[in-house]
Amino acid sequence: MRWESLLDDCVTSVEGLSSFLDVDETEKHALEEICKKHPVRVSQYYMSLIERSSRKDPIRKLAVPNPSEKSPKGTYDTSGERSNTVMPGLQHKYRQTAVILSTNECATYCRHCFRKRLVGVETDEVLQDIREVANYIEGHSEINNVLVTGGDPFVLSNSELESILHPLSVIPHLDFIRFGTRVPVTFPDRILMDENLVEMLREYSSSKVRIYVVTQFNHRREISKKSRAAVERLQKAGIIVGNQTVLLKGVNDSLEEMTELLRGLLTIGVLPYYVFQCRPVKRVKAQFQVPLVDGVRIIEGVDRNLDGHGKRFRFIMSHPTGKIEILGIHDGVFVFKYHQAKDPERVGRIFTHPVDPRMTWLEDTKLELD
């Protein structure tokens, strides 16, 4: 069987979910209403990780619609992506980085997705003309890296991926290209069943432009035999694999769970890169956001539990003004630092905000700094 056939066999309906999980009739009706707005898609592999009878199962929370998604709290564009869009499928927010939205499809539609506005639905935000995008990047020598994301670029065919890689790989001022993908976590067969994909990545990374893969493990149970094998195959091809975790209520919002996750990643050679504060996305905020007070407590505890490479990650809020590192709490205030910023003058700036135990985000998008 080819990986494309497995992708076609994903669960894409509430009725399909109920053949794997306990879903009562009242719940079915609510989920069907939700899926009209934000579709469901779960790979057969990822579905197999869920405990059938447990509604509190963390993998279920990540992949299966929940009635709390009916909450309208939050916004769909929490990081100002629209305002940083240069052309369909290309964003240029930070001086050195271009972001390509290659597709709006994924092997599994994560319920906490911050691009919920476009994943699995009709959109005008994804890549349409790679030549036009490449010309823009070539004309901006300050751009030294490209993030290819989506959706999930690894659900594209090899020829589609190469159509993106080829024009980018000849731009002399690009140091590296990153692929942001959950495929090693939710659909490892894409990598395990297709040696041509891995060989293509190996060839480009070794002779043209360095390629990195940034994935997203959010719970220790996602580190399975298959996901380990997929990661190992990328690593054997010379691809460095990093991880960005999202702090999520009911999934990994405890010292034990986050510690076990990050330790587990280190055992398979995946370097923790960021832990993100969950964004206040509409139909996500009410279910998944953790108060910053709790987040700081968890992250500080994890830092004490880890050594060496395990301490490299940063606790980050991806804000319209930039990537803001959450340094901690001191004398009754949160201490923040701009790790990256839309305005380069802000990079490295430290600022504070009074502690509010209910606070989950910096609501003021203009942030006047001293």
C-alpha positions in Angstrom: 0.0 0.0 0.0 1.2 3.5 -0.8 1.2 6.4 1.7 -1.3 8.2 -0.5 -3.8 5.4 0.0 -3.4 5.7 3.8 -3.9 9.4 3.6 -7.1 8.9 1.7 -8.2 6.5 4.4 -8.2 9.1 7.2 -11.2 9.5 9.4 -13.1 12.6 8.1 -16.5 12.5 9.7 -18.2 12.3 13.1 -19.7 9.0 12.1 -16.2 7.7 11.3 -15.0 8.8 14.8 -17.9 7.0 16.5 -16.6 3.7 14.9 -13.4 4.1 16.9 -14.5 6.1 20.0 -17.3 6.3 22.4 -19.4 9.2 21.1 -23.0 9.5 22.4 -25.9 10.9 20.2 -26.0 14.3 21.9 -22.3 14.7 21.4 -22.5 13.7 17.8 -24.9 16.5 17.0 -22.6 19.1 18.6 -19.6 17.7 16.8 -21.3 17.7 13.5 -22.1 21.4 13.9 -18.5 22.2 14.8 -17.2 20.2 11.8 -19.2 22.3 9.4 -16.9 25.2 10.4 -13.7 23.3 11.2 -13.5 19.8 9.6 -12.2 16.7 11.3 -9.4 14.6 9.8 -7.4 12.0 11.8 -5.0 9.5 10.3 -5.7 5.9 11.1 -2.3 5.7 12.8 -3.0 8.7 15.1 -6.5 7.3 15.9 -4.8 4.1 17.1 -3.0 6.1 19.8 -6.4 7.2 21.5 -7.9 5.3 24.4 -11.4 4.5 23.1 -13.4 5.0 26.3 -11.6 8.1 27.8 -12.9 11.5 26.9 -9.9 12.9 28.9 -7.4 11.1 26.7 -4.8 13.7 25.7 -4.4 12.4 22.1 -8.2 12.6 21.7 -8.1 16.2 22.9 -5.5 17.0 20.3 -7.3 15.4 17.3 -11.0 15.0 18.0 -13.5 17.9 18.0 -14.9 18.9 21.4 -18.1 20.8 22.2 -15.9 23.6 23.7 -15.0 24.6 20.2 -18.3 26.3 19.9 -16.9 29.1 22.1 -16.3 32.3 20.0 -13.7 33.7 22.4 -10.5 34.8 20.7 -9.6 35.8 17.1 -8.5 33.8 14.1 -5.4 35.8 13.3 -3.6 36.0 16.6 -0.1 36.8 15.3 -0.9 39.4 12.6 -0.3 37.0 9.7 -2.6 38.9 7.3 -0.8 42.1 7.8 2.5 40.5 7.1 1.4 38.7 3.9 3.3 39.9 0.8 1.4 37.7 -1.7 -0.7 34.6 -1.5 1.3 32.0 0.5 4.2 34.3 1.5 4.7 36.1 4.7 7.6 38.4 5.7 7.3 39.5 9.3 10.8 39.1 10.6 13.6 40.6 8.6 15.7 37.4 8.0 12.8 35.0 7.6 10.3 34.3 4.9 7.3 32.0 5.6 5.7 30.0 2.8 2.2 28.5 3.5 2.5 25.6 1.1 -0.9 24.0 1.6 -4.0 24.1 3.8 -4.1 20.3 4.2 -2.7 18.1 7.0 -2.8 14.4 7.8 -4.6 15.2 11.0 -6.3 18.5 11.8 -5.1 19.5 15.3 -7.9 21.0 17.3 -5.5 23.6 18.8 -4.2 24.8 15.4 -3.4 28.5 15.4 -4.2 28.6 11.6 -7.7 27.1 12.2 -9.0 29.8 9.9 -7.5 28.1 6.9 -6.7 24.5 7.6 -9.1 22.1 5.7 -11.3 24.9 4.4 -11.4 27.1 1.3 -8.8 29.8 1.5 -6.8 32.3 -0.6 -3.8 32.3 1.8 -1.8 29.4 0.5 0.9 29.3 -2.1 -0.1 29.9 -5.7 3.0 30.9 -7.6 6.3 29.6 -6.3 8.3 31.5 -9.0 6.8 34.8 -7.9 7.6 33.9 -4.2 11.2 32.9 -5.1 11.6 36.1 -7.0 10.6 38.1 -4.0 13.0 36.2 -1.7 15.8 36.5 -4.2 15.2 40.3 -4.3 15.5 40.6 -0.6 19.0 39.7 0.4 18.2 40.2 4.1 16.2 37.0 4.0 18.6 34.2 5.0 16.1 31.4 5.8 12.7 30.2 4.7 10.1 28.3 6.7 7.9 26.1 4.6 4.8 25.3 6.5 1.0 25.2 6.0 -1.1 23.1 6.7 1.6 20.5 6.5 4.0 20.5 3.5 4.8 16.8 3.9 1.3 15.8 2.7 2.3 17.2 -0.6 3.7 14.9 -3.3 7.4 14.7 -3.8 7.1 16.6 -7.1 5.2 19.4 -5.4 7.8 19.6 -2.6 10.6 19.7 -5.2 8.9 22.4 -7.1 9.3 24.5 -3.9 12.8 23.4 -3.1 14.3 23.8 -6.5 13.9 27.6 -7.0 14.7 28.3 -3.4 17.9 26.2 -3.3 19.6 28.3 -6.0 19.1 31.6 -4.1 22.7 32.4 -2.9 21.8 34.3 0.3 19.7 31.5 1.8 21.5 29.6 4.5 18.8 27.1 5.3 15.2 25.9 4.7 13.0 24.6 7.5 9.9 22.4 7.0 7.3 22.8 9.7 5.5 19.4 9.9 3.5 17.2 12.2 3.8 14.2 9.9 6.4 12.4 12.0 3.9 12.6 14.8 0.5 12.1 13.2 1.4 10.2 10.0 4.9 8.6 10.2 4.1 6.3 7.3 4.6 9.2 4.9 8.3 9.0 5.8 8.6 5.3 6.4 6.9 4.3 3.2 8.6 6.7 0.8 12.3 6.4 0.5 12.3 8.9 -2.4 11.1 11.7 0.0 14.0 11.1 2.4 16.5 10.8 -0.5 15.3 14.1 -2.0 15.8 15.9 1.3 19.2 14.3 1.8 20.3 15.4 -1.7 19.2 19.0 -1.3 20.5 19.3 2.2 23.9 17.9 1.4 24.6 19.6 -1.9 22.4 22.7 -2.3 20.9 24.3 0.9 20.8 22.9 4.4 17.4 21.5 5.4 15.9 21.3 8.8 12.7 19.7 10.0 10.8 21.3 12.9 8.0 19.0 14.2 5.5 19.2 17.1 5.3 16.5 19.7 2.9 17.6 22.4 2.6 14.5 24.6 4.9 11.7 25.6 2.5 9.1 24.1 3.1 10.5 20.6 6.7 9.2 20.9 5.8 5.8 19.5 7.8 3.1 17.8 6.7 4.4 14.4 7.3 8.1 15.2 10.8 7.2 16.5 11.5 5.3 13.3 10.3 8.2 11.1 12.5 10.7 13.0 15.5 8.3 12.8 15.1 8.0 9.0 15.3 11.8 8.7 18.3 11.9 11.0 20.1 9.2 9.1 19.6 11.4 6.0 21.5 14.2 7.7 18.4 16.2 8.6 18.4 17.9 12.0 15.0 17.5 13.7 13.8 20.1 16.2 10.6 20.3 18.1 8.1 23.1 19.0 5.7 22.1 21.7 2.5 24.0 22.6 1.5 24.2 26.2 -2.1 22.9 26.2 -4.6 22.5 29.0 -5.5 18.9 29.6 -2.7 17.6 27.4 0.7 18.6 28.9 -0.1 21.3 31.5 1.7 19.6 34.4 5.3 19.4 35.5 5.3 15.6 35.1 3.8 15.5 31.6 6.0 18.3 30.2 9.2 16.9 31.8 8.5 13.4 30.4 7.7 14.8 27.0 10.9 16.8 26.7 13.0 14.0 28.2 11.5 11.6 25.7 12.4 13.9 22.8 16.0 14.0 23.9 16.2 10.2 24.0 15.3 10.1 20.2 17.7 13.0 19.4 15.0 15.6 18.8 16.1 19.0 20.3 13.3 21.0 22.2 13.3 24.3 20.4 10.3 26.3 21.7 7.5 25.7 24.1 4.7 28.0 22.9 2.0 29.6 25.0 -1.2 28.5 23.3 -2.5 31.4 21.2 -6.0 32.9 21.9 -7.4 31.5 18.7 -11.2 31.5 18.2 -12.6 28.0 19.0 -9.2 27.1 20.7 -8.8 29.6 23.5 -11.5 28.3 25.8 -10.4 24.7 25.6 -6.6 24.9 25.5 -5.2 28.1 27.0 -3.3 27.8 30.3 -2.9 30.9 32.6 0.6 32.4 32.3 1.1 32.0 36.0 0.7 28.3 35.7 2.8 28.2 32.6 5.7 29.9 34.3 5.4 27.5 37.2 5.5 24.4 34.9 8.3 25.7 32.7 10.5 26.7 35.7 9.9 23.2 37.2 10.8 21.5 33.9 14.0 23.5 33.6 15.0 22.3 37.1 14.3 18.7 36.0 16.4 18.8 32.8 20.1 19.2 32.0 22.2 20.2 29.1 20.4 20.1 25.8 17.1 19.8 27.6 17.5 23.4 28.9 17.9 25.0 25.4 14.2 25.6 24.7 12.5 28.9 25.3 9.0 29.6 26.6 7.5 31.8 23.9 4.4 33.9 23.1 4.1 34.4 19.3 2.5 37.9 19.4 1.6 40.3 16.6 4.6 42.4 17.6 7.0 39.5 17.7 8.2 36.3 19.5 8.2 37.3 23.2 10.1 35.1 25.6 8.4 34.6 28.9 11.3 34.8 31.3 9.4 34.4 34.6 7.9 36.3 37.5 9.8 38.7 39.7 8.5 41.0 42.5 4.9 40.6 41.4 5.4 41.2 37.7 5.9 39.0 34.6 9.2 39.6 32.9 9.3 39.4 29.1 11.9 39.7 26.5 11.7 40.2 22.7 13.3 37.1 21.2 12.3 38.3 17.7 10.3 41.4 16.7 8.6 42.8 13.6 10.4 46.1 14.6 14.1 45.0 14.8 14.7 47.8 17.3 12.7 45.8 19.9 14.8 42.6 19.7 16.4 42.0 23.1 14.2 44.5 24.9 13.0 43.5 28.3 9.7 44.7 29.8 7.3 43.7 32.5 3.5 43.4 33.2 1.7 43.1 36.5 0.8 39.6 37.4 -2.8 38.7 36.9 -3.6 35.0 37.8 -6.2 34.9 35.0 -4.0 36.4 32.3 -3.2 34.1 29.4 -1.9 36.6 26.8 -0.7 40.1 26.3 -3.8 41.7 25.0 -2.2 45.1 24.1 -0.8 44.6 20.6 1.0 48.0 20.6 3.0 47.5 23.8 4.6 50.9 24.5 8.1 50.1 25.9 10.3 52.3 28.0 
